[in-house]
Amino acid sequence: MHASLAPDVLHLLHDALDKLSGAVEGDDHDLTQRLMDAYDQQVRAYLDEHEARIDAGSLRGLIARQQQVSIRMAARRDEAGSHLTADRRAVRASLAYLRAESLT
């Protein structure tokens, strides 16, 4: 029973990563957080239950996909940070122009 359960659970973990990856590309940050938390719980439960019987190759594949999602999350975070910085600069420039205009 346990031999067939591990691949099924791994398939579910890959599906969870697919959903998380899709959410990362969207703008629903609450959904992304919920999916990330659920994925984390699933991975921990899988490792706790199957610790001695985990196929290293399957686990490496899962970790590689997880790293790809993490890299994309970091890239999206950096993109958002760049937009925020640009927005702040635009606001400061607008305020400076308004001040300069009021002096004339």
C-alpha positions, 0 to 999 in steps of 0.5 A: 500500500505504501509503495503506491501511495508515495507516487500518488502523493508526489503527483499531488505535490506536483499538482500543488506546485502547478497551482502555486506557479499559476497563482504567482503569475496572477495578482491574487497575493492572498491566494498565492500565500494560501497555496504556498502554506498548503503546499508547505503543509503537504510537503511536511506531511509527505516527508513525515510519513514517507521519510524512509521510503522516499525515492531520491530522484522523485524528490530531486525533481520536486525540489527542482520544480519548487526552486523554479517557482521560488525563483519566479516568485523572487522575480515577481517580487523584484518587479513589484519593487521596481514599480513601487520605486518608480511610482515613488520617484514619479510622485516626488517629481510631481511634487517638486514640479508643483512646488516650483510652479507655486514659486513662480 
